[in-house]
Amino acid sequence: MKIKPLSDRILVIRVEEEKKTKGGILIPDTAKEKPQEGKVIAVGPGKMNEKGERISMDVEKGDRVLFGKYPGNEIKIDGVEHLIMREDDILAIQE
């Protein structure tokens, strides 16, 4: 299934965290929090300003991004959990 975000929305898939700590301790699934890091799958065209001009997005497809704990809306695409969030929900782009 193909999804094309509208306006200033972004489709992100969460990046799984390590299952071990640096010291080698395994973290059980019940103790893990959802990752706050993801990969951008699709980007909308950007929102319109008051003059009717489109404002381009700072985020591009393929970027690794950091976001808050409870961003956007969770959806399942082909059984895989994705997030649709606004560009404002993105805190940083990893380089």
A tleap script that builds the chain and sets N, CA, C and O, in Angstrom:
source leaprc.protein.ff14SB
mol = sequence {
  NMET LYS ILE LYS PRO LEU SER ASP ARG ILE
  LEU VAL ILE ARG VAL GLU GLU GLU LYS LYS
  THR LYS GLY GLY ILE LEU ILE PRO ASP THR
  ALA LYS GLU LYS PRO GLN GLU GLY LYS VAL
  ILE ALA VAL GLY PRO GLY LYS MET ASN GLU
  LYS GLY GLU ARG ILE SER MET ASP VAL GLU
  LYS GLY ASP ARG VAL LEU PHE GLY LYS TYR
  PRO GLY ASN GLU ILE LYS ILE ASP GLY VAL
  GLU HIE LEU ILE MET ARG GLU ASP ASP ILE
  LEU ALA ILE GLN CGLU
}
set mol.1.N position { 0.842 -1.170 0.000 }
set mol.1.CA position { 0.000 0.000 0.000 }
set mol.1.C position { 0.892 1.241 0.000 }
set mol.1.O position { 1.895 1.282 0.713 }
set mol.2.N position { 0.539 2.234 -0.782 }
set mol.2.CA position { 1.295 3.480 -0.828 }
set mol.2.C position { 0.520 4.563 -0.089 }
set mol.2.O position { -0.697 4.687 -0.232 }
set mol.3.N position { 1.249 5.342 0.703 }
set mol.3.CA position { 0.660 6.442 1.452 }
set mol.3.C position { 1.387 7.716 1.057 }
set mol.3.O position { 2.618 7.749 1.033 }
set mol.4.N position { 0.632 8.766 0.746 }
set mol.4.CA position { 1.228 10.064 0.431 }
set mol.4.C position { 0.705 11.066 1.455 }
set mol.4.O position { -0.473 11.422 1.421 }
set mol.5.N position { 1.567 11.528 2.371 }
set mol.5.CA position { 1.128 12.499 3.372 }
set mol.5.C position { 0.711 13.822 2.721 }
set mol.5.O position { 1.243 14.208 1.680 }
set mol.6.N position { -0.235 14.498 3.341 }
set mol.6.CA position { -0.708 15.787 2.853 }
set mol.6.C position { -0.093 16.920 3.677 }
set mol.6.O position { 0.358 16.705 4.802 }
set mol.7.N position { -0.081 18.099 3.119 }
set mol.7.CA position { 0.352 19.320 3.779 }
set mol.7.C position { 1.737 19.153 4.404 }
set mol.7.O position { 2.675 18.756 3.713 }
set mol.8.N position { 1.884 19.449 5.698 }
set mol.8.CA position { 3.194 19.365 6.352 }
set mol.8.C position { 3.333 18.094 7.182 }
set mol.8.O position { 4.003 18.089 8.215 }
set mol.9.N position { 2.701 17.024 6.727 }
set mol.9.CA position { 2.768 15.760 7.463 }
set mol.9.C position { 3.877 14.872 6.915 }
set mol.9.O position { 4.284 14.984 5.759 }
set mol.10.N position { 4.356 13.978 7.797 }
set mol.10.CA position { 5.481 13.105 7.477 }
set mol.10.C position { 5.129 11.689 7.915 }
set mol.10.O position { 4.559 11.498 8.989 }
set mol.11.N position { 5.463 10.696 7.097 }
set mol.11.CA position { 5.280 9.286 7.435 }
set mol.11.C position { 6.615 8.745 7.917 }
set mol.11.O position { 7.610 8.809 7.195 }
set mol.12.N position { 6.643 8.207 9.140 }
set mol.12.CA position { 7.883 7.746 9.770 }
set mol.12.C position { 7.702 6.325 10.267 }
set mol.12.O position { 6.634 5.963 10.759 }
set mol.13.N position { 8.747 5.521 10.138 }
set mol.13.CA position { 8.778 4.196 10.743 }
set mol.13.C position { 9.797 4.247 11.871 }
set mol.13.O position { 10.908 4.747 11.695 }
set mol.14.N position { 9.408 3.726 13.033 }
set mol.14.CA position { 10.317 3.739 14.187 }
set mol.14.C position { 11.518 2.841 13.928 }
set mol.14.O position { 11.400 1.799 13.283 }
set mol.15.N position { 12.672 3.255 14.438 }
set mol.15.CA position { 13.895 2.465 14.356 }
set mol.15.C position { 14.012 1.706 15.671 }
set mol.15.O position { 13.946 2.305 16.745 }
set mol.16.N position { 14.182 0.410 15.592 }
set mol.16.CA position { 14.267 -0.416 16.796 }
set mol.16.C position { 15.546 -0.125 17.572 }
set mol.16.O position { 16.615 0.056 16.989 }
set mol.17.N position { 15.419 -0.084 18.890 }
set mol.17.CA position { 16.571 0.131 19.750 }
set mol.17.C position { 17.294 -1.179 19.996 }
set mol.17.O position { 16.774 -2.260 19.720 }
set mol.18.N position { 18.501 -1.059 20.520 }
set mol.18.CA position { 19.293 -2.240 20.884 }
set mol.18.C position { 18.559 -3.042 21.953 }
set mol.18.O position { 17.873 -2.472 22.802 }
set mol.19.N position { 18.703 -4.354 21.909 }
set mol.19.CA position { 18.091 -5.199 22.925 }
set mol.19.C position { 19.048 -5.448 24.082 }
set mol.19.O position { 18.677 -6.061 25.083 }
set mol.20.N position { 20.291 -4.967 23.938 }
set mol.20.CA position { 21.290 -5.086 24.991 }
set mol.20.C position { 21.818 -3.713 25.351 }
set mol.20.O position { 21.845 -2.808 24.517 }
set mol.21.N position { 22.239 -3.563 26.595 }
set mol.21.CA position { 22.915 -2.332 26.992 }
set mol.21.C position { 24.379 -2.457 26.597 }
set mol.21.O position { 24.821 -3.524 26.171 }
set mol.22.N position { 25.131 -1.373 26.739 }
set mol.22.CA position { 26.553 -1.417 26.411 }
set mol.22.C position { 27.302 -2.413 27.294 }
set mol.22.O position { 28.322 -2.968 26.886 }
set mol.23.N position { 26.796 -2.633 28.493 }
set mol.23.CA position { 27.422 -3.576 29.418 }
set mol.23.C position { 27.040 -5.026 29.149 }
set mol.23.O position { 27.548 -5.923 29.822 }
set mol.24.N position { 26.151 -5.281 28.177 }
set mol.24.CA position { 25.777 -6.640 27.816 }
set mol.24.C position { 24.515 -7.150 28.482 }
set mol.24.O position { 24.177 -8.324 28.325 }
set mol.25.N position { 23.814 -6.318 29.213 }
set mol.25.CA position { 22.582 -6.730 29.890 }
set mol.25.C position { 21.435 -6.711 28.891 }
set mol.25.O position { 21.238 -5.720 28.188 }
set mol.26.N position { 20.676 -7.802 28.824 }
set mol.26.CA position { 19.510 -7.871 27.931 }
set mol.26.C position { 18.339 -7.117 28.539 }
set mol.26.O position { 18.058 -7.238 29.731 }
set mol.27.N position { 17.664 -6.340 27.711 }
set mol.27.CA position { 16.500 -5.573 28.159 }
set mol.27.C position { 15.239 -6.308 27.709 }
set mol.27.O position { 15.035 -6.497 26.510 }
set mol.28.N position { 14.380 -6.731 28.660 }
set mol.28.CA position { 13.146 -7.424 28.260 }
set mol.28.C position { 12.184 -6.468 27.572 }
set mol.28.O position { 12.222 -5.259 27.801 }
set mol.29.N position { 11.318 -7.022 26.724 }
set mol.29.CA position { 10.356 -6.209 25.976 }
set mol.29.C position { 9.440 -5.397 26.883 }
set mol.29.O position { 9.026 -4.296 26.519 }
set mol.30.N position { 9.119 -5.930 28.068 }
set mol.30.CA position { 8.213 -5.230 28.967 }
set mol.30.C position { 8.850 -3.988 29.577 }
set mol.30.O position { 8.131 -3.093 30.024 }
set mol.31.N position { 10.164 -3.908 29.609 }
set mol.31.CA position { 10.862 -2.765 30.209 }
set mol.31.C position { 11.234 -1.706 29.185 }
set mol.31.O position { 11.657 -0.608 29.549 }
set mol.32.N position { 11.078 -2.027 27.910 }
set mol.32.CA position { 11.478 -1.083 26.869 }
set mol.32.C position { 10.397 -0.059 26.608 }
set mol.32.O position { 9.205 -0.358 26.676 }
set mol.33.N position { 10.835 1.169 26.305 }
set mol.33.CA position { 9.924 2.202 25.842 }
set mol.33.C position { 9.979 2.226 24.327 }
set mol.33.O position { 10.926 1.720 23.726 }
set mol.34.N position { 8.968 2.811 23.712 }
set mol.34.CA position { 8.979 2.928 22.257 }
set mol.34.C position { 10.107 3.878 21.855 }
set mol.34.O position { 10.315 4.904 22.502 }
set mol.35.N position { 10.825 3.544 20.802 }
set mol.35.CA position { 11.922 4.419 20.366 }
set mol.35.C position { 11.412 5.792 19.945 }
set mol.35.O position { 10.311 5.923 19.409 }
set mol.36.N position { 12.225 6.807 20.195 }
set mol.36.CA position { 11.889 8.164 19.798 }
set mol.36.C position { 12.744 8.579 18.615 }
set mol.36.O position { 13.113 9.743 18.459 }
set mol.37.N position { 13.038 7.608 17.803 }
set mol.37.CA position { 13.888 7.809 16.636 }
set mol.37.C position { 13.264 7.033 15.491 }
set mol.37.O position { 12.705 5.956 15.696 }
set mol.38.N position { 13.358 7.579 14.280 }
set mol.38.CA position { 12.754 6.898 13.149 }
set mol.38.C position { 13.350 7.320 11.828 }
set mol.38.O position { 14.187 8.219 11.749 }
set mol.39.N position { 12.888 6.634 10.782 }
set mol.39.CA position { 13.326 6.925 9.419 }
set mol.39.C position { 12.127 7.460 8.649 }
set mol.39.O position { 11.034 6.896 8.709 }
set mol.40.N position { 12.342 8.550 7.929 }
set mol.40.CA position { 11.271 9.172 7.145 }
set mol.40.C position { 11.013 8.331 5.893 }
set mol.40.O position { 11.927 8.077 5.108 }
set mol.41.N position { 9.770 7.907 5.715 }
set mol.41.CA position { 9.363 7.084 4.577 }
set mol.41.C position { 8.768 7.951 3.464 }
set mol.41.O position { 9.023 7.708 2.285 }
set mol.42.N position { 7.975 8.963 3.838 }
set mol.42.CA position { 7.343 9.845 2.854 }
set mol.42.C position { 7.115 11.211 3.480 }
set mol.42.O position { 6.935 11.332 4.692 }
set mol.43.N position { 7.125 12.246 2.630 }
set mol.43.CA position { 6.980 13.624 3.086 }
set mol.43.C position { 5.915 14.318 2.241 }
set mol.43.O position { 5.870 14.151 1.022 }
set mol.44.N position { 5.066 15.090 2.897 }
set mol.44.CA position { 4.063 15.874 2.182 }
set mol.44.C position { 4.708 17.057 1.474 }
set mol.44.O position { 5.901 17.305 1.650 }
set mol.45.N position { 3.936 17.793 0.675 }
set mol.45.CA position { 4.489 18.904 -0.098 }
set mol.45.C position { 4.801 20.151 0.726 }
set mol.45.O position { 5.481 21.049 0.231 }
set mol.46.N position { 4.327 20.231 1.961 }
set mol.46.CA position { 4.530 21.419 2.790 }
set mol.46.C position { 3.235 22.192 2.926 }
set mol.46.O position { 2.314 22.029 2.124 }
set mol.47.N position { 3.168 23.044 3.955 }
set mol.47.CA position { 1.917 23.794 4.135 }
set mol.47.C position { 1.974 25.130 3.411 }
set mol.47.O position { 3.036 25.582 2.981 }
set mol.48.N position { 0.820 25.743 3.287 }
set mol.48.CA position { 0.689 27.019 2.586 }
set mol.48.C position { 0.744 28.164 3.602 }
set mol.48.O position { 0.237 28.044 4.717 }
set mol.49.N position { 1.364 29.270 3.201 }
set mol.49.CA position { 1.362 30.455 4.060 }
set mol.49.C position { 0.157 31.325 3.726 }
set mol.49.O position { -0.690 30.936 2.921 }
set mol.50.N position { 0.078 32.504 4.346 }
set mol.50.CA position { -1.075 33.387 4.153 }
set mol.50.C position { -1.193 33.901 2.718 }
set mol.50.O position { -2.293 34.228 2.273 }
set mol.51.N position { -0.088 33.975 1.997 }
set mol.51.CA position { -0.086 34.473 0.616 }
set mol.51.C position { -0.419 33.383 -0.401 }
set mol.51.O position { -0.506 33.650 -1.600 }
set mol.52.N position { -0.603 32.154 0.085 }
set mol.52.CA position { -0.903 31.044 -0.816 }
set mol.52.C position { 0.341 30.390 -1.400 }
set mol.52.O position { 0.239 29.592 -2.332 }
set mol.53.N position { 1.518 30.717 -0.863 }
set mol.53.CA position { 2.766 30.108 -1.336 }
set mol.53.C position { 3.081 28.891 -0.487 }
set mol.53.O position { 2.847 28.882 0.721 }
set mol.54.N position { 3.611 27.872 -1.129 }
set mol.54.CA position { 3.957 26.640 -0.421 }
set mol.54.C position { 5.291 26.811 0.300 }
set mol.54.O position { 6.264 27.283 -0.288 }
set mol.55.N position { 5.334 26.422 1.584 }
set mol.55.CA position { 6.554 26.457 2.385 }
set mol.55.C position { 7.193 25.075 2.293 }
set mol.55.O position { 6.571 24.079 2.664 }
set mol.56.N position { 8.423 25.007 1.806 }
set mol.56.CA position { 9.069 23.710 1.611 }
set mol.56.C position { 9.413 23.060 2.953 }
set mol.56.O position { 9.572 23.741 3.966 }
set mol.57.N position { 9.523 21.745 2.939 }
set mol.57.CA position { 9.801 20.967 4.148 }
set mol.57.C position { 11.309 20.901 4.389 }
set mol.57.O position { 12.095 20.861 3.441 }
set mol.58.N position { 11.708 20.891 5.668 }
set mol.58.CA position { 13.117 20.739 6.037 }
set mol.58.C position { 13.531 19.270 6.064 }
set mol.58.O position { 14.717 18.954 5.984 }
set mol.59.N position { 12.564 18.388 6.175 }
set mol.59.CA position { 12.813 16.949 6.271 }
set mol.59.C position { 12.626 16.317 4.898 }
set mol.59.O position { 11.723 16.699 4.154 }
set mol.60.N position { 13.477 15.353 4.561 }
set mol.60.CA position { 13.387 14.661 3.283 }
set mol.60.C position { 13.246 13.157 3.502 }
set mol.60.O position { 13.570 12.644 4.573 }
set mol.61.N position { 12.766 12.468 2.494 }
set mol.61.CA position { 12.644 11.016 2.537 }
set mol.61.C position { 14.030 10.416 2.795 }
set mol.61.O position { 15.012 10.815 2.170 }
set mol.62.N position { 14.098 9.456 3.719 }
set mol.62.CA position { 15.357 8.791 4.038 }
set mol.62.C position { 16.079 9.371 5.247 }
set mol.62.O position { 17.010 8.745 5.755 }
set mol.63.N position { 15.676 10.556 5.724 }
set mol.63.CA position { 16.309 11.163 6.900 }
set mol.63.C position { 16.005 10.342 8.143 }
set mol.63.O position { 14.927 9.763 8.274 }
set mol.64.N position { 16.982 10.299 9.062 }
set mol.64.CA position { 16.748 9.728 10.394 }
set mol.64.C position { 16.434 10.888 11.311 }
set mol.64.O position { 17.191 11.856 11.382 }
set mol.65.N position { 15.313 10.792 12.015 }
set mol.65.CA position { 14.834 11.907 12.815 }
set mol.65.C position { 14.595 11.495 14.268 }
set mol.65.O position { 14.397 10.320 14.579 }
set mol.66.N position { 14.620 12.494 15.139 }
set mol.66.CA position { 14.270 12.325 16.546 }
set mol.66.C position { 12.972 13.071 16.789 }
set mol.66.O position { 12.766 14.163 16.258 }
set mol.67.N position { 12.088 12.476 17.599 }
set mol.67.CA position { 10.802 13.102 17.882 }
set mol.67.C position { 10.436 12.859 19.331 }
set mol.67.O position { 11.079 12.067 20.020 }
set mol.68.N position { 9.398 13.546 19.793 }
set mol.68.CA position { 8.954 13.445 21.181 }
set mol.68.C position { 8.346 12.087 21.506 }
set mol.68.O position { 8.251 11.210 20.647 }
set mol.69.N position { 7.936 11.929 22.767 }
set mol.69.CA position { 7.398 10.650 23.227 }
set mol.69.C position { 6.065 10.269 22.608 }
set mol.69.O position { 5.832 9.095 22.321 }
set mol.70.N position { 5.201 11.226 22.401 }
set mol.70.CA position { 3.860 10.930 21.913 }
set mol.70.C position { 3.529 11.744 20.666 }
set mol.70.O position { 2.627 12.580 20.705 }
set mol.71.N position { 4.235 11.520 19.568 }
set mol.71.CA position { 3.996 12.321 18.365 }
set mol.71.C position { 2.911 11.718 17.476 }
set mol.71.O position { 2.733 10.500 17.450 }
set mol.72.N position { 2.207 12.544 16.769 }
set mol.72.CA position { 1.320 12.128 15.689 }
set mol.72.C position { 0.363 10.995 15.989 }
set mol.72.O position { -0.047 10.783 17.130 }
set mol.73.N position { 0.015 10.269 14.932 }
set mol.73.CA position { -0.930 9.152 15.003 }
set mol.73.C position { -0.265 7.877 14.518 }
set mol.73.O position { 0.455 7.879 13.519 }
set mol.74.N position { -0.511 6.794 15.230 }
set mol.74.CA position { 0.032 5.493 14.829 }
set mol.74.C position { -0.927 4.825 13.861 }
set mol.74.O position { -2.139 4.816 14.076 }
set mol.75.N position { -0.372 4.265 12.788 }
set mol.75.CA position { -1.163 3.505 11.819 }
set mol.75.C position { -0.380 2.251 11.452 }
set mol.75.O position { 0.839 2.201 11.616 }
set mol.76.N position { -1.080 1.249 10.958 }
set mol.76.CA position { -0.416 0.034 10.482 }
set mol.76.C position { -0.548 -0.029 8.974 }
set mol.76.O position { -1.641 0.102 8.424 }
set mol.77.N position { 0.591 -0.233 8.311 }
set mol.77.CA position { 0.617 -0.395 6.867 }
set mol.77.C position { 1.237 -1.748 6.594 }
set mol.77.O position { 2.395 -1.982 6.942 }
set mol.78.N position { 0.487 -2.640 5.978 }
set mol.78.CA position { 0.941 -4.006 5.712 }
set mol.78.C position { 1.468 -4.681 6.970 }
set mol.78.O position { 2.464 -5.402 6.912 }
set mol.79.N position { 0.806 -4.454 8.120 }
set mol.79.CA position { 1.176 -5.089 9.375 }
set mol.79.C position { 2.347 -4.444 10.106 }
set mol.79.O position { 2.753 -4.937 11.158 }
set mol.80.N position { 2.899 -3.359 9.580 }
set mol.80.CA position { 4.038 -2.680 10.202 }
set mol.80.C position { 3.557 -1.341 10.758 }
set mol.80.O position { 2.869 -0.589 10.067 }
set mol.81.N position { 3.922 -1.044 12.011 }
set mol.81.CA position { 3.487 0.188 12.655 }
set mol.81.C position { 4.281 1.392 12.138 }
set mol.81.O position { 5.512 1.376 12.117 }
set mol.82.N position { 3.560 2.429 11.726 }
set mol.82.CA position { 4.145 3.680 11.246 }
set mol.82.C position { 3.542 4.838 12.032 }
set mol.82.O position { 2.545 4.665 12.733 }
set mol.83.N position { 4.137 5.999 11.917 }
set mol.83.CA position { 3.613 7.217 12.520 }
set mol.83.C position { 3.376 8.256 11.431 }
set mol.83.O position { 4.189 8.407 10.519 }
set mol.84.N position { 2.270 8.964 11.529 }
set mol.84.CA position { 2.051 10.145 10.693 }
set mol.84.C position { 2.064 11.320 11.650 }
set mol.84.O position { 1.247 11.403 12.566 }
set mol.85.N position { 3.017 12.239 11.421 }
set mol.85.CA position { 3.163 13.381 12.312 }
set mol.85.C position { 3.385 14.645 11.512 }
set mol.85.O position { 3.711 14.589 10.326 }
set mol.86.N position { 3.212 15.774 12.152 }
set mol.86.CA position { 3.491 17.061 11.522 }
set mol.86.C position { 4.988 17.338 11.599 }
set mol.86.O position { 5.693 16.785 12.443 }
set mol.87.N position { 5.453 18.189 10.718 }
set mol.87.CA position { 6.867 18.561 10.715 }
set mol.87.C position { 7.267 19.189 12.044 }
set mol.87.O position { 8.414 19.051 12.470 }
set mol.88.N position { 6.339 19.877 12.705 }
set mol.88.CA position { 6.606 20.503 13.995 }
set mol.88.C position { 6.921 19.480 15.087 }
set mol.88.O position { 7.556 19.826 16.083 }
set mol.89.N position { 6.485 18.213 14.918 }
set mol.89.CA position { 6.753 17.170 15.904 }
set mol.89.C position { 8.185 16.667 15.849 }
set mol.89.O position { 8.651 16.029 16.793 }
set mol.90.N position { 8.892 16.946 14.756 }
set mol.90.CA position { 10.286 16.511 14.598 }
set mol.90.C position { 11.169 17.444 15.418 }
set mol.90.O position { 11.102 18.665 15.275 }
set mol.91.N position { 12.001 16.850 16.284 }
set mol.91.CA position { 12.895 17.643 17.123 }
set mol.91.C position { 14.240 17.884 16.462 }
set mol.91.O position { 14.825 18.956 16.611 }
set mol.92.N position { 14.739 16.876 15.722 }
set mol.92.CA position { 16.065 17.000 15.101 }
set mol.92.C position { 16.222 15.988 13.999 }
set mol.92.O position { 15.515 14.981 13.951 }
set mol.93.N position { 17.170 16.269 13.100 }
set mol.93.CA position { 17.558 15.337 12.036 }
set mol.93.C position { 18.954 14.832 12.371 }
set mol.93.O position { 19.864 15.627 12.611 }
set mol.94.N position { 19.129 13.502 12.387 }
set mol.94.CA position { 20.459 12.938 12.660 }
set mol.94.C position { 21.293 12.984 11.412 }
set mol.94.O position { 20.813 12.687 10.318 }
set mol.95.N position { 22.547 13.356 11.575 }
set mol.95.CA position { 23.458 13.399 10.421 }
set mol.95.C position { 24.517 12.339 10.549 }
set mol.95.O position { 25.377 12.216 9.677 }
savepdb mol mol.pdb
quit
